[in-house]
Amino acid sequence: MPQPQPPEQDPEPFAGLLPGMDEEEAAITVGLGLLARKAAAFEYTLHGLAANLRAEPRAYAYKGSRDSARDHIDACLVGLANGNSFPASSEVALAHDLEMARAHLDERNRFIHGRWVYDSERQSWLTIKASRAKDAKRPEIEYATSEDVWGLAAEFGRLDLKLAAWDATYFGVPGVSEDGEFDRASVKRL
């Protein structure tokens, strides 16, 4: 009696993701999914930090709770400027992280909401996106690679951890870390 055989494994995990897709396009496609996840996690943490800096008792119950990520960054910067429990050096560092996040959100929007087009002359990909500038007469057109997408996803992961650490340090509650040590934990009050 013949034994069932496991299906053959494709030696290239991304090859053939979609018919006609090459490795770079597959890496961009998978990277865009990871970027969307990492940016969403960052926005979730940012929203909690904005609520804490506004001294809101519940993160989803105040007027600005459904604002955009850019609005939450603005709210955090206003909260820092209005005085809080942050030492001056921490205020500067957090403001820097927030401004960096703003630039990354613009790049994320270009990658996620832009049109990806393959330039066969240059053998590379470019994105086409409407410009945010009020006087813009042309779209933003920039070349991009899978490394750009994956790097931005990693940067959102790093910023998410940094904002969670800021939130835990200044607004957190006592908790227990994964190794059983007592530590402060970032909490988003629903």
C-alpha positions in Angstrom: 0.0 0.0 0.0 1.5 3.4 -1.0 2.3 5.8 1.8 1.1 9.5 1.5 4.0 11.8 0.8 4.3 15.4 2.2 3.9 18.1 -0.4 7.1 19.3 -1.9 8.4 22.5 -0.3 9.2 25.4 -2.6 12.9 26.2 -2.0 12.1 29.9 -2.4 9.3 30.8 0.1 8.2 33.9 -1.8 8.5 32.6 -5.3 5.2 32.2 -7.0 3.3 34.2 -4.3 1.3 35.5 -7.2 1.8 34.5 -10.9 4.5 36.6 -12.5 5.7 38.1 -9.2 9.5 38.2 -8.8 11.4 38.0 -5.5 11.7 41.8 -5.1 7.9 42.3 -5.6 7.1 39.5 -3.2 9.5 41.0 -0.6 7.8 44.4 -1.1 4.3 42.8 -0.8 5.2 40.9 2.4 7.0 43.9 3.8 4.0 46.1 3.3 1.9 43.7 5.4 4.5 43.8 8.1 4.8 47.6 7.8 1.0 47.9 8.2 1.1 45.7 11.4 4.0 47.5 13.0 2.6 51.0 12.2 -0.8 50.0 13.6 0.9 48.8 16.9 2.8 52.0 17.1 -0.4 54.1 16.6 -2.1 52.1 19.3 0.7 52.9 21.8 0.8 56.5 20.6 -2.9 56.8 21.3 -2.5 55.6 24.9 0.5 58.0 25.5 -1.6 60.9 24.1 -4.5 60.1 26.4 -2.0 60.0 29.4 -0.4 63.2 28.4 -3.9 64.8 28.2 -4.6 63.4 31.6 -7.7 61.6 30.2 -9.0 58.9 32.5 -10.0 56.6 29.7 -8.3 56.3 26.3 -11.4 55.9 24.2 -13.8 58.2 26.0 -12.5 61.7 25.3 -13.2 63.9 22.3 -9.9 63.5 20.5 -9.7 59.7 20.9 -10.5 59.0 17.3 -8.0 61.6 15.9 -5.3 60.6 13.4 -1.8 59.6 14.4 -0.5 63.0 13.4 -3.1 64.6 15.7 -2.0 62.3 18.6 1.6 63.4 18.0 0.5 67.0 18.1 -1.4 66.3 21.4 1.7 64.7 22.9 3.8 67.7 22.0 1.3 70.1 23.5 1.1 67.9 26.6 4.9 68.1 26.9 4.9 71.8 26.5 2.1 72.3 29.1 4.2 70.8 31.8 4.0 67.3 33.2 6.1 64.9 35.2 8.8 64.5 32.6 12.3 65.8 33.3 13.5 68.3 30.7 16.0 65.9 29.1 13.2 63.3 28.7 10.9 65.9 27.2 13.5 66.7 24.5 14.1 63.0 23.8 10.4 62.2 23.6 9.7 65.2 21.4 12.5 63.9 19.1 11.0 60.5 18.9 7.6 62.0 18.1 8.9 64.2 15.3 10.8 61.2 13.9 7.5 59.2 14.0 5.7 62.0 12.1 8.3 61.7 9.3 7.9 57.9 9.3 4.1 58.2 9.1 4.5 60.3 5.9 6.8 57.6 4.5 4.4 54.8 5.6 1.5 56.7 3.8 3.6 56.8 0.7 4.2 53.1 0.8 0.8 51.9 1.9 -1.4 54.5 0.1 0.8 55.2 -2.9 0.7 53.5 -6.3 3.6 51.1 -6.9 4.9 51.1 -10.5 7.8 49.1 -11.9 10.2 51.2 -14.0 11.5 48.8 -16.6 14.1 51.3 -17.8 15.7 51.5 -14.3 14.8 48.0 -13.3 13.3 49.2 -10.0 10.1 50.2 -8.3 8.7 53.6 -7.6 5.8 55.0 -5.7 3.4 57.7 -6.9 1.4 59.5 -4.2 -0.5 62.8 -4.1 1.5 65.5 -2.3 0.3 66.9 1.1 1.6 70.3 0.1 -1.2 72.8 -0.5 0.5 74.3 -3.6 1.6 71.0 -5.1 0.9 70.6 -8.8 2.5 67.2 -9.2 2.4 63.9 -7.2 5.4 62.8 -5.1 7.3 60.2 -7.2 10.2 58.3 -5.4 12.0 55.1 -6.0 11.8 52.5 -3.3 13.1 49.0 -2.6 12.0 46.1 -0.4 14.8 47.1 2.0 13.1 50.5 2.4 9.8 48.9 3.3 11.3 46.4 5.7 13.5 49.0 7.3 10.5 51.3 7.9 8.6 48.4 9.5 11.6 47.8 11.8 11.7 51.5 12.7 8.0 51.5 13.7 8.7 48.4 15.8 11.5 50.3 17.5 9.5 53.5 18.1 6.6 51.4 19.4 8.8 49.9 22.1 10.3 53.4 22.9 6.8 54.9 23.3 5.7 52.0 25.5 8.8 52.5 27.7 8.1 56.3 27.9 4.5 55.5 28.9 5.4 52.8 31.4 8.1 55.0 33.0 5.9 58.1 33.5 2.3 56.8 33.5 2.7 53.1 34.1 1.5 50.9 37.0 3.4 48.4 39.0 3.7 45.1 37.1 5.7 42.0 36.7 8.0 41.5 33.7 8.3 38.3 31.7 11.3 37.2 33.9 9.3 37.7 37.1 10.9 40.9 38.0 8.8 43.8 39.4 8.6 46.6 36.9 6.3 49.3 35.6 3.9 48.5 32.9 2.2 50.7 30.2 -1.5 50.5 30.6 -4.2 51.8 28.2 -7.3 52.4 30.3 -10.4 51.5 28.2 
